[in-house]
Structure formats: C-alpha cells, structure tokens
Amino acid sequence: MGRVTQRRKVHKFVLDGSDQALEFPVRFKEDVLAVEEPLEIRLGNLSFSVTMRTPGDDFDLVAGFLVSEGIVWEPTQLISERFCSGEDENGVQTFNVVDAQLRPDVVRPETGRNVYTSSSCGICGTDSIDAVRKSSHHSPADDPLRLPVEALAALPERLREAQAVFDKTGGVHAAGLFRIHDDGSTELLCLREDVGRHNAVDKVVGWALRAGMLPLRGTVLQVSGRASFELVQKAAMAGIPVLAAVSAPSSLAVELAEDAGITLAGFSRGYSLNVYAGRERIAAGSTGP
C-alpha cells in the first residue's frame, strides 16, 4: 500500500521580534508531510474519474465516491474492488488505480468525469449544478434524531483527539462519524483523514456502505474544515441527518441542507456553535428546546 506520510529535509529559520532572520540557528531538520497522489477510479476497466488523495482506505474512498455520485446505495451493488497493475519508474507497485465491479443491473454513468478531481474540489467536472443536486435513496429529512447541544459542541475535540495523521503532519482534513446516545455520551464509529476534505467524507461513507450501515440514521458527521456544498450533498446521499463543521458553511451548503432536511452546524468550537439549518433537532438543555 502507498505511504500516508513522507519525510523531507527542510531549512528552518527563526525570526526575532523585528521580523529579521536570526543568523543562528538556521538549520536542517526533517519534517513529516502528508502524501498526496492520484487515484484513478475505474468501473469495469473503464476509467471513470481521477482524484488526488492521501493513500490509505482507498476501497472505502471509491465506495463512498460511488455513493456520492448516486451510482450505488446498497452494499450488494458493489461486487468487488481491486487494485490494478501499475508501477512507478522503479518498478514498485503504486496502488493508484482501483477497479470497481458493479452488479450487472446497476446503471453505469454514460461518461466519466470531464476533468480530474483535485484534493480541494469534490464536484469538479459535473455538467451543471442540477447534476450535483441528486435525489438520494436515503432521506435525512424524516430522521427523528434529537441531540443535546452540549454533545454536538464537544465533537470537534473528540475528532481532534483521534487525528493520528494530523498529529504527524498538520496537513490533512478529518471526517468523523459519531453516534450520540440518549444519555448524551458520544461514540466515534469511524474516522478518516485525507488531504482532501471531500475524500475524508467519502472514506467514511464508503466504510459505512461496505459495512452494510446505510442509511446512516441517527448519526452526526463532524468535519475539521468548512462545510461546503459537496459535503452536504455527500451527507444527504448517505442519509446522515446532522453535519457539523469547525469552520463556516457556504450559502449553497445551507440552501441544500434546508432542502434535504439536514441539520447543519458551523463554527463548532466546543463552547459555541451556529446552527444554519435544522434547528429543531438541537436541544439546548436547561435553556429550553
């Protein structure tokens, strides 16, 4: 399998209070970087998409991507996944091509993505905004989940505590799937990290598909960055009723959350958060619903 991190030598400069580089120490040191490599996704040996990602949990990534694209929504629709042959200039297997075999009755897309998907964009190459507003087979709108605001606000810290790759590199996003129990306690079901925030979410959703857990009723998806449109769309396709982000949502993300019946929270910092859609799911403890 490909490496998740890579060591590189760097020059470290230390500045004084006047922003002038000190003559000493300027030294060599090793830094740990998150690896970013392309992954080609094939459907029955036909190229469908290329995404930039951090290697690891690639089968989860492909499965989640297919859920997000509306191609599959049940585990039996995805028969198998395998790495295809591929070597670098040194003859080492790259593990950068995954072929997904779909059940014969699954409708294949007529064409692949128009361009590759970067690690910062999860919807590049789609023909129009209407193509992204897919009808999900799992509806978050009728999910009866209610949760205390204190438990929701505590999730960023729980997520951060579990980010092993971020601890080493400081350069990856994370997505964590949580279940909040009736007593307010939280259970981390799955955490995935990646240079692309949309990839981290796809890895979580793909894990759930392969485990036969879709739709993800009664769960909360906590992400480390901002809540963009494509993250709300991915949550909707997986039937996730609550999406919380450490940073801000976009206007289109809020609009889609309202349309899909998803509770969307942003600026979740442990002591406060903003709820942009689906306020009815949040209980505020002693201050009332």
Backbone bond lengths (Angstrom), bond angles and torsions (degrees), N, CA, C in turn:
res aa  C-N    CA-C-N  psi(-1)  N-CA   C-N-CA  omega(-1)  CA-C   N-CA-C  phi
1 M - - - 1.462 - - 1.521 109.88 -
2 G 1.339 117.04 154.42 1.449 120.60 179.23 1.518 111.95 -69.73
3 R 1.329 114.33 157.31 1.451 119.95 179.58 1.528 110.87 -76.85
4 V 1.329 116.01 144.61 1.460 121.67 177.64 1.520 110.67 -85.56
5 T 1.323 117.09 -34.55 1.460 121.71 -179.59 1.522 109.93 -126.39
6 Q 1.332 114.82 162.51 1.456 121.69 -179.77 1.526 108.85 -144.70
7 R 1.328 116.00 137.56 1.465 120.48 179.21 1.526 109.93 -92.13
8 R 1.343 115.30 137.78 1.456 121.69 178.11 1.527 109.61 -136.99
9 K 1.343 116.03 143.43 1.454 120.06 173.67 1.527 109.55 -80.47
10 V 1.311 116.38 138.15 1.460 121.59 179.94 1.521 108.89 -133.77
11 H 1.333 116.33 160.61 1.451 122.28 170.49 1.525 107.40 -94.39
12 K 1.309 116.53 125.18 1.460 120.54 179.61 1.527 108.87 -104.37
13 F 1.336 115.86 123.50 1.456 122.35 176.66 1.528 108.68 -109.38
14 V 1.303 116.10 142.16 1.457 121.97 177.45 1.520 108.21 -117.63
15 L 1.324 117.83 127.17 1.461 122.59 -177.86 1.515 110.45 -101.60
16 D 1.339 115.69 146.40 1.463 118.36 173.91 1.519 109.51 -90.43
17 G 1.305 116.57 -173.02 1.461 120.19 -174.76 1.498 114.33 -65.35
18 S 1.331 118.30 -18.87 1.463 120.85 179.56 1.527 112.27 -94.60
19 D 1.334 116.07 13.04 1.458 122.83 179.69 1.525 112.75 64.04
20 Q 1.299 117.21 21.71 1.448 121.03 174.36 1.523 109.49 -96.89
21 A 1.328 116.49 137.91 1.461 119.86 -179.85 1.526 109.42 -69.22
22 L 1.304 116.26 127.52 1.451 120.36 176.94 1.529 110.36 -67.79
23 E 1.330 116.18 143.71 1.456 118.90 177.17 1.529 110.63 -66.00
24 F 1.337 115.52 -24.64 1.460 119.59 -179.28 1.520 106.77 -150.55
25 P 1.325 122.58 135.18 1.463 123.11 1.77 1.530 112.91 -95.11
26 V 1.314 116.14 133.48 1.455 123.09 162.73 1.520 105.39 -117.15
27 R 1.310 117.21 116.17 1.459 118.26 -168.90 1.526 110.90 -142.36
28 F 1.305 114.01 162.60 1.451 120.52 171.32 1.522 108.66 -80.59
29 K 1.319 116.13 143.23 1.457 120.56 171.75 1.515 108.08 -148.64
30 E 1.291 115.98 165.69 1.469 120.92 175.69 1.508 109.58 -98.09
31 D 1.312 115.82 136.31 1.455 121.35 174.41 1.529 107.85 -120.44
32 V 1.322 115.72 151.68 1.466 121.44 179.80 1.525 108.33 -105.59
33 L 1.321 116.28 123.71 1.462 122.54 -178.01 1.517 110.42 -110.58
34 A 1.327 115.44 147.80 1.460 120.21 170.95 1.525 108.31 -75.39
35 V 1.307 116.71 133.51 1.463 121.16 -179.51 1.529 109.79 -77.09
36 E 1.318 115.63 138.85 1.472 122.40 174.02 1.519 107.90 -126.93
37 E 1.332 116.38 121.63 1.456 122.07 -179.17 1.527 109.53 -141.50
38 P 1.331 117.56 155.95 1.466 119.78 177.93 1.520 111.59 -75.91
39 L 1.305 115.76 145.71 1.465 122.07 171.29 1.523 107.86 -125.58
40 E 1.321 116.52 119.16 1.459 120.77 175.45 1.523 108.98 -89.95
41 I 1.322 115.99 130.51 1.462 122.14 178.06 1.522 108.37 -105.30
42 R 1.326 115.66 123.17 1.458 121.31 179.06 1.514 109.75 -115.64
43 L 1.310 116.01 145.17 1.456 122.69 174.65 1.520 107.46 -114.96
44 G 1.329 116.05 106.14 1.454 119.65 -177.83 1.503 112.40 59.25
45 N 1.320 117.08 44.25 1.467 124.76 177.46 1.522 113.72 73.44
46 L 1.333 118.20 3.52 1.461 121.67 175.16 1.516 108.94 -102.43
47 S 1.326 117.15 128.40 1.456 121.10 -177.21 1.526 110.63 -65.46
48 F 1.345 116.37 131.01 1.460 121.19 -178.49 1.519 111.59 -113.47
49 S 1.339 117.64 -43.14 1.458 120.08 -176.88 1.514 109.66 -160.98
50 V 1.322 115.22 158.14 1.458 121.99 171.63 1.517 107.52 -127.30
51 T 1.313 116.43 129.01 1.458 120.68 178.77 1.516 109.60 -126.05
52 M 1.319 117.11 147.36 1.455 122.10 174.56 1.522 107.87 -89.75
53 R 1.345 115.26 126.46 1.461 118.07 -174.50 1.520 110.76 -149.32
54 T 1.332 116.01 168.36 1.461 122.37 168.86 1.520 107.86 -86.28
55 P 1.329 118.78 123.92 1.472 120.22 -179.54 1.527 111.40 -56.40
56 G 1.321 114.23 149.05 1.464 121.14 -178.66 1.510 110.32 120.35
57 D 1.329 116.50 137.11 1.473 122.04 -178.31 1.523 110.88 55.57
58 D 1.344 116.23 37.31 1.465 119.97 -175.85 1.524 112.96 -67.08
59 F 1.318 118.31 -33.56 1.460 119.90 177.37 1.531 110.41 -66.83
60 D 1.331 116.54 -37.33 1.467 119.95 174.28 1.521 110.08 -63.05
61 L 1.337 116.20 -43.06 1.467 120.79 -179.76 1.517 111.34 -59.45
62 V 1.318 117.46 -47.25 1.467 120.93 -178.92 1.520 110.79 -65.53
63 A 1.326 116.87 -43.73 1.469 120.05 179.33 1.521 110.89 -61.61
64 G 1.327 117.36 -44.34 1.459 120.51 179.03 1.512 112.40 -66.00
65 F 1.319 116.98 -37.22 1.453 121.07 176.89 1.524 111.05 -61.94
66 L 1.321 116.64 -40.70 1.470 119.99 179.06 1.522 111.45 -67.68
67 V 1.335 117.47 -33.06 1.472 120.48 173.83 1.520 109.32 -66.17
68 S 1.326 117.08 -46.28 1.463 121.16 -179.03 1.523 112.21 -61.85
69 E 1.331 116.68 -31.46 1.459 120.98 179.19 1.528 112.50 -82.52
70 G 1.340 117.30 -3.67 1.455 120.85 -179.97 1.513 113.97 76.32
71 I 1.320 117.40 16.18 1.466 121.19 -178.18 1.519 111.04 -83.21
72 V 1.326 117.21 -40.44 1.471 121.82 177.23 1.521 109.10 -130.66
73 W 1.303 116.22 156.30 1.464 121.81 175.13 1.528 111.58 -148.94
74 E 1.328 116.84 -0.27 1.458 122.32 175.44 1.526 108.61 -129.80
75 P 1.330 118.36 144.72 1.472 119.69 -176.69 1.517 113.90 -61.86
76 T 1.332 118.43 -29.65 1.464 119.84 -178.25 1.526 112.42 -71.53
77 Q 1.332 117.73 -14.80 1.453 120.70 178.15 1.531 112.34 -75.39
78 L 1.315 116.05 -20.27 1.453 121.77 178.09 1.528 107.71 -105.79
79 I 1.316 116.84 100.01 1.462 121.25 -172.74 1.523 111.76 -71.20
80 S 1.330 116.78 -46.51 1.456 119.22 -176.95 1.520 110.04 -160.90
81 E 1.328 115.29 162.57 1.449 123.03 172.29 1.526 107.60 -135.96
82 R 1.329 115.06 143.30 1.468 118.25 178.67 1.523 109.22 -149.97
83 F 1.333 115.22 151.15 1.454 120.29 172.75 1.521 109.01 -78.85
84 C 1.321 115.73 135.06 1.456 120.69 176.87 1.521 110.02 -90.39
85 S 1.317 115.58 162.68 1.458 120.65 179.68 1.518 109.35 -63.25
86 G 1.290 114.61 137.39 1.458 121.03 177.38 1.509 109.18 -174.16
87 E 1.347 116.76 130.15 1.451 121.02 -176.97 1.519 110.21 -130.34
88 D 1.338 114.82 149.95 1.461 119.23 174.90 1.520 109.85 -84.80
89 E 1.343 116.20 -172.45 1.467 119.96 -175.71 1.532 112.81 -66.19
90 N 1.342 115.83 -15.39 1.463 119.91 179.06 1.528 112.31 -98.31
91 G 1.332 116.51 5.61 1.452 120.29 179.07 1.511 114.46 79.67
92 V 1.336 116.79 16.62 1.464 121.36 -179.43 1.532 109.23 -94.62
93 Q 1.337 115.62 135.17 1.460 120.37 178.31 1.529 110.02 -58.58
94 T 1.337 116.92 129.74 1.463 120.83 -174.78 1.522 113.63 -91.25
95 F 1.317 117.89 -25.32 1.468 121.89 -176.71 1.529 110.93 55.90
96 N 1.319 116.52 40.22 1.462 120.62 -177.68 1.523 113.54 -113.41
97 V 1.323 117.24 13.45 1.464 121.37 175.20 1.525 108.03 -134.66
98 V 1.335 116.63 124.49 1.465 121.61 177.56 1.522 108.70 -118.83
99 D 1.327 115.82 129.10 1.466 121.37 175.58 1.520 108.77 -104.89
100 A 1.324 116.31 123.75 1.461 122.59 179.22 1.520 109.53 -103.93
101 Q 1.325 116.56 125.06 1.457 121.90 177.04 1.525 108.81 -96.79
102 L 1.326 115.93 121.25 1.461 121.63 -177.58 1.527 110.45 -100.24
103 R 1.316 115.01 154.94 1.463 119.93 176.05 1.527 109.01 -60.96
104 P 1.329 118.14 144.18 1.469 120.03 -173.45 1.526 114.91 -55.01
105 D 1.330 118.39 -30.79 1.457 119.81 -177.18 1.529 113.55 -84.43
106 V 1.316 117.81 -5.29 1.462 120.70 179.61 1.522 109.35 -72.55
107 V 1.322 116.01 130.78 1.462 120.95 -178.99 1.519 109.43 -75.24
108 R 1.326 116.32 120.58 1.458 120.97 177.00 1.521 110.14 -82.81
109 P 1.327 116.88 148.49 1.475 118.84 173.68 1.522 109.90 -64.04
110 E 1.333 116.23 145.61 1.461 120.09 -178.36 1.517 111.64 -67.27
111 T 1.331 116.63 -35.02 1.460 120.85 178.75 1.512 108.54 -136.56
112 G 1.317 116.02 162.78 1.443 121.07 175.55 1.514 111.15 -82.61
113 R 1.335 115.64 -176.62 1.444 119.47 175.03 1.522 109.74 -62.63
114 N 1.347 116.84 145.23 1.455 120.53 -178.23 1.521 112.38 -70.01
115 V 1.334 116.25 -34.35 1.459 120.96 179.72 1.513 108.05 -138.01
116 Y 1.340 115.17 167.99 1.449 117.69 178.56 1.517 110.36 -71.37
117 T 1.323 116.81 156.09 1.451 122.72 179.20 1.514 109.01 -96.37
118 S 1.320 117.25 120.89 1.457 120.25 179.52 1.518 110.16 -77.28
119 S 1.340 115.62 171.98 1.461 119.27 -179.67 1.521 112.09 -73.79
120 S 1.339 117.99 -7.00 1.458 120.25 -179.90 1.517 113.10 -109.62
121 C 1.334 117.49 -3.38 1.463 120.47 -175.53 1.506 110.39 -135.52
122 G 1.339 116.08 122.49 1.451 119.13 -177.49 1.499 115.15 -99.78
123 I 1.351 118.19 -2.79 1.454 118.77 -176.36 1.525 112.03 -127.76
124 C 1.344 116.78 13.99 1.463 119.91 179.78 1.523 110.47 -60.92
125 G 1.322 116.23 140.49 1.450 120.31 174.71 1.510 114.10 93.78
126 T 1.322 118.67 -8.84 1.459 119.18 175.78 1.521 108.79 -74.23
127 D 1.317 115.95 151.13 1.464 120.04 -170.84 1.520 113.19 -72.79
128 S 1.315 117.51 -33.04 1.461 119.84 -177.49 1.505 108.96 -161.26
129 I 1.341 114.43 169.34 1.458 119.20 179.11 1.523 110.39 -63.83
130 D 1.326 117.33 -29.68 1.466 120.41 178.76 1.522 111.62 -65.48
131 A 1.336 116.30 -31.31 1.460 119.72 179.80 1.519 111.59 -68.51
132 V 1.347 117.01 -23.44 1.449 120.70 -179.56 1.529 111.26 -85.39
133 R 1.312 116.92 -29.01 1.464 121.15 179.91 1.532 109.40 -79.63
134 K 1.304 114.66 67.85 1.458 119.70 -176.12 1.516 110.69 -78.44
135 S 1.311 115.53 151.58 1.460 120.67 174.98 1.518 108.59 -82.13
136 S 1.311 115.27 119.69 1.462 119.85 -177.92 1.527 110.49 -81.32
137 H 1.320 115.83 146.32 1.459 121.03 172.70 1.526 111.00 -79.76
138 H 1.322 117.01 -7.61 1.461 122.45 179.55 1.525 108.09 -123.83
139 S 1.322 117.76 121.59 1.452 120.90 -175.04 1.532 111.31 -100.83
140 P 1.344 118.00 114.50 1.460 119.56 175.60 1.522 113.21 -71.11
141 A 1.335 117.47 -19.58 1.459 121.08 -172.10 1.527 113.16 -60.60
142 D 1.345 117.79 -34.88 1.461 120.05 -177.05 1.525 112.73 -94.65
143 D 1.336 117.72 12.75 1.467 120.61 178.35 1.529 109.04 -75.41
144 P 1.344 118.44 124.24 1.464 121.27 -175.41 1.524 114.60 -81.35
145 L 1.314 118.83 9.95 1.462 121.50 -175.33 1.525 111.91 -55.48
146 R 1.329 115.66 133.25 1.455 123.86 169.34 1.515 106.89 -128.96
147 L 1.327 117.40 141.37 1.454 118.95 -177.51 1.525 110.54 -146.27
148 P 1.340 116.14 147.29 1.472 119.65 179.02 1.514 110.95 -71.69
149 V 1.311 116.71 141.99 1.451 121.09 -177.66 1.525 111.04 -62.59
150 E 1.335 116.99 -30.77 1.464 119.43 179.73 1.530 111.29 -63.20
151 A 1.323 116.21 -40.78 1.469 120.04 179.62 1.518 110.84 -66.66
152 L 1.337 117.27 -40.49 1.466 120.91 179.17 1.526 110.56 -64.40
153 A 1.333 116.78 -42.05 1.464 120.71 -178.39 1.517 112.51 -67.37
154 A 1.317 117.76 -22.54 1.463 121.35 -178.02 1.525 113.10 -82.60
155 L 1.318 118.22 -11.67 1.468 120.73 -173.11 1.530 114.44 -67.13
156 P 1.353 120.94 -36.39 1.472 118.39 178.45 1.524 112.89 -57.40
157 E 1.309 117.30 -39.26 1.464 119.46 178.31 1.524 111.00 -67.47
158 R 1.331 116.78 -40.96 1.463 119.77 176.86 1.526 110.30 -61.01
159 L 1.327 116.48 -41.01 1.461 121.32 178.66 1.526 110.47 -63.30
160 R 1.326 115.69 -47.26 1.461 120.15 -177.35 1.525 111.46 -61.81
161 E 1.317 117.86 -37.91 1.457 121.63 -179.41 1.533 112.34 -62.73
162 A 1.320 116.65 -25.86 1.468 120.80 -175.83 1.522 113.37 -98.27
163 Q 1.331 119.02 3.91 1.463 122.19 -174.46 1.535 110.76 -87.03
164 A 1.303 116.87 84.55 1.465 121.35 -176.53 1.527 112.27 -69.18
165 V 1.339 117.77 -41.43 1.463 120.16 -178.33 1.528 110.37 -70.95
166 F 1.308 117.52 -37.57 1.469 120.82 177.33 1.520 110.18 -63.06
167 D 1.325 117.75 -38.06 1.458 120.75 178.30 1.521 111.37 -57.90
168 K 1.325 116.99 -34.38 1.458 121.12 -177.76 1.524 112.35 -84.58
169 T 1.340 117.20 -33.29 1.462 120.41 -169.50 1.524 114.46 -117.49
170 G 1.313 118.42 -30.54 1.457 121.30 -173.11 1.510 112.83 66.67
171 G 1.347 117.59 17.41 1.454 119.74 -170.74 1.505 116.20 -131.61
172 V 1.321 119.19 26.03 1.460 120.53 179.13 1.530 110.51 -132.23
173 H 1.316 114.48 155.15 1.465 121.60 172.59 1.527 109.36 -89.70
174 A 1.306 115.48 163.25 1.463 119.96 178.19 1.518 109.66 -137.03
175 A 1.339 115.18 149.47 1.463 122.90 171.96 1.515 107.24 -132.99
176 G 1.315 116.17 129.99 1.454 120.78 179.98 1.513 110.77 -125.48
177 L 1.334 115.87 134.77 1.457 121.67 177.68 1.526 108.30 -100.86
178 F 1.321 116.13 122.56 1.452 121.77 -175.95 1.522 111.03 -120.69
179 R 1.326 113.90 150.66 1.456 120.85 167.66 1.525 107.65 -117.67
180 I 1.320 116.46 130.26 1.460 121.83 179.89 1.525 108.03 -106.05
181 H 1.313 115.97 120.51 1.456 121.66 -174.61 1.531 111.19 -84.07
182 D 1.318 115.46 169.04 1.467 120.93 -175.57 1.520 112.94 -59.46
183 D 1.337 116.89 -29.33 1.463 119.67 179.89 1.523 112.69 -84.60
184 G 1.341 117.36 4.52 1.458 121.21 178.37 1.520 114.05 90.56
185 S 1.327 118.06 -5.93 1.462 120.53 178.23 1.525 109.67 -74.10
186 T 1.327 115.48 152.20 1.457 120.89 -177.13 1.521 110.78 -115.32
187 E 1.324 115.60 144.70 1.460 122.39 179.27 1.522 108.53 -125.81
188 L 1.331 116.32 122.11 1.462 121.08 176.63 1.517 108.71 -82.08
189 L 1.332 116.11 113.84 1.467 121.17 -179.00 1.521 112.52 -85.66
190 C 1.324 116.37 -38.37 1.460 120.15 -176.40 1.519 109.36 -160.13
191 L 1.323 117.07 138.60 1.461 122.03 173.89 1.514 108.62 -132.21
192 R 1.317 116.31 135.54 1.453 121.83 176.45 1.538 108.82 -134.57
193 E 1.357 115.68 146.05 1.459 122.16 179.05 1.522 109.92 -123.24
194 D 1.336 115.74 149.89 1.460 120.19 -179.25 1.523 108.67 -167.16
195 V 1.346 116.35 155.90 1.460 119.76 174.83 1.528 111.16 -64.41
196 G 1.310 117.82 -24.40 1.462 122.15 177.22 1.516 110.79 -104.24
197 R 1.311 117.08 125.94 1.475 119.07 -178.05 1.528 110.89 -64.12
198 H 1.336 117.04 -34.81 1.465 119.52 178.71 1.517 111.24 -69.27
199 N 1.348 116.78 -32.60 1.462 120.09 175.97 1.521 111.29 -65.42
200 A 1.338 116.53 -41.11 1.466 120.02 179.22 1.524 110.33 -59.58
201 V 1.337 116.60 -41.33 1.467 120.30 178.35 1.529 110.73 -67.84
202 D 1.326 117.46 -43.37 1.467 120.13 177.74 1.526 111.33 -59.21
203 K 1.328 117.35 -38.22 1.462 120.43 179.04 1.531 111.18 -64.38
204 V 1.328 116.86 -37.92 1.471 120.39 177.12 1.529 110.17 -66.99
205 V 1.333 116.29 -47.68 1.461 120.37 -178.91 1.528 110.88 -64.03
206 G 1.333 116.60 -40.82 1.459 120.08 178.61 1.520 112.30 -64.54
207 W 1.331 116.15 -38.80 1.471 120.09 174.59 1.524 110.07 -57.69
208 A 1.331 116.40 -44.06 1.456 120.79 -178.34 1.524 111.49 -67.35
209 L 1.333 117.22 -40.56 1.465 120.34 177.26 1.523 110.52 -59.82
210 R 1.318 116.29 -49.74 1.456 120.54 -176.84 1.528 111.75 -66.06
211 A 1.328 117.10 -24.99 1.462 121.01 177.69 1.528 112.62 -88.44
212 G 1.346 116.71 1.16 1.462 121.04 179.73 1.510 113.76 70.93
213 M 1.343 118.11 32.55 1.459 121.98 -173.79 1.522 114.20 -103.25
214 L 1.342 118.30 -4.70 1.464 118.93 179.66 1.523 110.75 -77.03
215 P 1.337 117.87 142.44 1.466 127.67 -1.18 1.529 111.65 -75.75
216 L 1.316 115.88 154.25 1.464 121.60 -175.95 1.521 111.09 -88.75
217 R 1.309 115.09 62.47 1.462 120.94 -179.38 1.524 110.25 -68.48
218 G 1.319 115.03 145.97 1.460 120.30 176.13 1.513 114.79 71.57
219 T 1.330 117.97 22.11 1.461 120.74 -177.47 1.533 111.03 -119.65
220 V 1.333 114.12 164.20 1.463 122.18 175.59 1.521 108.18 -124.55
221 L 1.327 116.91 131.48 1.458 122.08 174.48 1.520 107.75 -101.40
222 Q 1.323 116.30 115.04 1.467 121.90 177.20 1.522 108.94 -105.05
223 V 1.338 116.21 128.55 1.461 120.55 179.94 1.518 109.87 -120.45
224 S 1.339 114.61 154.90 1.455 119.69 -171.91 1.519 113.59 -84.98
225 G 1.311 118.16 -18.79 1.455 120.80 -176.36 1.518 112.22 -109.30
226 R 1.322 115.03 -138.75 1.456 120.05 -179.91 1.523 110.51 -91.37
227 A 1.318 116.06 165.21 1.463 121.38 179.53 1.520 108.51 -101.67
228 S 1.311 116.23 96.00 1.451 120.94 -179.96 1.526 110.35 -90.35
229 F 1.332 114.41 171.98 1.461 120.29 -178.00 1.523 111.70 -56.36
230 E 1.358 116.45 -44.75 1.459 118.15 -173.85 1.525 112.18 -67.90
231 L 1.335 117.99 -28.13 1.465 119.48 177.90 1.529 110.84 -70.39
232 V 1.323 116.98 -38.41 1.466 119.89 176.00 1.522 109.66 -65.29
233 Q 1.335 116.07 -40.90 1.465 120.08 178.80 1.523 111.12 -61.70
234 K 1.315 117.41 -42.06 1.459 121.38 179.45 1.525 110.72 -65.45
235 A 1.327 117.13 -39.62 1.462 120.66 176.85 1.525 110.57 -62.75
236 A 1.326 116.54 -41.66 1.465 120.49 179.73 1.520 111.32 -63.76
237 M 1.324 117.05 -42.61 1.466 120.57 -178.82 1.525 111.97 -65.23
238 A 1.338 116.70 -26.06 1.465 120.92 179.72 1.520 112.73 -94.70
239 G 1.344 117.81 -2.89 1.456 120.90 179.98 1.509 113.58 75.37
240 I 1.330 118.24 27.17 1.471 122.52 179.13 1.524 108.94 -84.61
241 P 1.344 119.00 123.90 1.460 120.32 -174.38 1.518 115.45 -83.12
242 V 1.347 118.24 -21.09 1.465 120.68 -175.95 1.523 109.72 -133.46
243 L 1.331 116.19 129.01 1.460 123.34 175.43 1.520 107.62 -123.83
244 A 1.337 116.61 126.06 1.458 121.66 178.85 1.514 109.17 -124.81
245 A 1.326 115.88 140.71 1.460 121.42 -177.68 1.519 109.91 -129.56
246 V 1.322 115.07 150.01 1.460 120.38 177.89 1.525 110.59 -72.32
247 S 1.327 117.26 -29.86 1.450 121.63 -177.60 1.532 110.20 -111.48
248 A 1.314 115.81 -159.07 1.467 121.23 -170.75 1.524 112.41 -85.93
249 P 1.329 117.12 154.13 1.465 120.64 168.74 1.519 110.11 -90.85
250 S 1.313 116.29 163.89 1.455 120.64 171.88 1.527 108.99 -90.90
251 S 1.330 116.45 164.94 1.464 120.19 179.89 1.523 111.16 -61.96
252 L 1.333 116.61 -39.23 1.456 120.16 -178.94 1.525 111.25 -70.47
253 A 1.334 116.66 -31.53 1.458 120.45 175.77 1.525 110.61 -63.51
254 V 1.308 116.93 -41.91 1.464 121.19 178.54 1.524 110.50 -65.28
255 E 1.334 115.99 -43.11 1.462 120.11 179.52 1.518 111.71 -60.75
256 L 1.344 117.00 -43.39 1.454 120.56 -179.97 1.528 110.85 -68.75
257 A 1.326 117.32 -38.19 1.461 120.66 177.92 1.521 110.78 -60.44
258 E 1.313 116.49 -42.52 1.470 120.08 177.56 1.520 110.79 -63.17
259 D 1.321 117.08 -44.37 1.461 121.38 -179.04 1.523 111.82 -64.18
260 A 1.347 116.28 -37.80 1.462 120.72 -174.45 1.527 113.32 -88.79
261 G 1.322 117.39 -8.49 1.459 119.89 -178.57 1.517 113.08 77.66
262 I 1.321 116.53 32.43 1.465 122.63 179.07 1.515 109.67 -101.71
263 T 1.320 116.16 136.48 1.456 121.37 171.59 1.521 108.02 -80.08
264 L 1.325 116.43 123.15 1.459 121.63 -175.82 1.515 109.98 -120.06
265 A 1.333 115.75 120.08 1.461 121.86 177.97 1.519 109.82 -117.30
266 G 1.325 116.18 146.24 1.455 121.37 177.98 1.514 110.96 -137.51
267 F 1.312 116.39 171.01 1.463 122.88 -176.70 1.526 111.33 49.73
268 S 1.327 115.77 40.99 1.457 121.18 179.70 1.524 108.19 -79.75
269 R 1.332 116.93 109.94 1.459 121.74 -171.26 1.525 113.81 -124.03
270 G 1.338 118.30 14.38 1.450 119.98 178.70 1.510 113.52 95.23
271 Y 1.320 117.23 -38.27 1.457 122.10 -179.32 1.525 112.35 -112.05
272 S 1.326 117.32 -11.26 1.462 120.85 178.52 1.523 108.79 -160.63
273 L 1.323 115.06 161.13 1.462 121.34 173.87 1.514 108.60 -160.71
274 N 1.313 115.64 157.84 1.459 122.06 176.02 1.530 108.96 -109.25
275 V 1.312 117.04 133.16 1.460 121.40 175.81 1.524 107.84 -105.26
276 Y 1.324 116.71 118.50 1.457 122.59 -173.94 1.520 112.63 -98.59
277 A 1.327 116.93 -21.19 1.464 121.40 179.15 1.523 108.04 -155.52
278 G 1.328 115.86 150.93 1.464 119.86 175.90 1.505 114.97 70.31
279 R 1.313 117.52 37.77 1.468 122.63 -179.51 1.524 112.74 -56.31
280 E 1.336 117.53 -27.61 1.457 121.56 -174.23 1.529 113.07 -64.23
281 R 1.308 118.32 -17.92 1.482 120.12 -179.71 1.526 112.28 -83.39
282 I 1.346 117.39 -12.69 1.453 121.18 -171.88 1.527 110.25 -99.72
283 A 1.319 116.59 121.54 1.471 122.14 174.51 1.509 108.87 -98.45
284 A 1.320 116.21 133.26 1.465 121.20 -173.41 1.518 112.93 -101.21
285 G 1.314 118.25 28.27 1.455 122.05 174.99 1.510 112.64 63.27
286 S 1.316 116.11 -131.11 1.468 121.13 -173.96 1.514 112.85 -69.74
287 T 1.350 117.65 -16.23 1.458 119.89 -178.84 1.518 112.72 -84.43
288 G 1.330 116.70 -3.30 1.468 119.87 176.89 1.494 111.52 102.37
289 P 1.353 117.38 166.41 1.458 122.24 -178.21 1.516 112.12 -71.65
